[in-house]
Amino acid sequence: MPTSRRLTCQTCRSEEPHEPLTAKERDWLQRQLGNPVADNYYKCVNERPDGTVCLNLRTHGHEKHFRLTKRLPDELE
C-alpha cells in the first residue's frame, strides 16, 4: 500500500504533500477512466490560498500523467 509523500504538483507548481487515493476515490477515478486503477495514484493535499485543497491527481512516476490536469471533486474529500 502506498504511503504519503512529497511529490511535485502540476497545479501548485512546487513540491507538495501527496496522499494515496482512498477506495472511494479510486472507484471514482476508475469510472472516469473506464479501466482498472492501480494503487500508484496520488492526490495533492496542499491547501490553496482560497482555503480549498488542491486534489490534483498524478501517478508516483509521472507528474503530468493526464493530458489535461485531472482533479478529484471536492465532494469526495
Stockholm file with secondary structure:
# STOCKHOLM 1.0

chainA/1-77         MPTSRRLTCQTCRSEEPHEPLTAKERDWLQRQLGNPVADNYYKCVNERPDGTVCLNLRTHGHEKHFRLTKRLPDELE
#=GR chainA/1-77 SS CCCCEEEEETTTTEEEEEEECCHHHHHHHHHHHTSCCCTTEEEECCBCTTSCBCCBEEESSCTTCSSSCCBCCGGGC
#=GC SS_cons        CCCCEEEEETTTTEEEEEEECCHHHHHHHHHHHTSCCCTTEEEECCBCTTSCBCCBEEESSCTTCSSSCCBCCGGGC
//
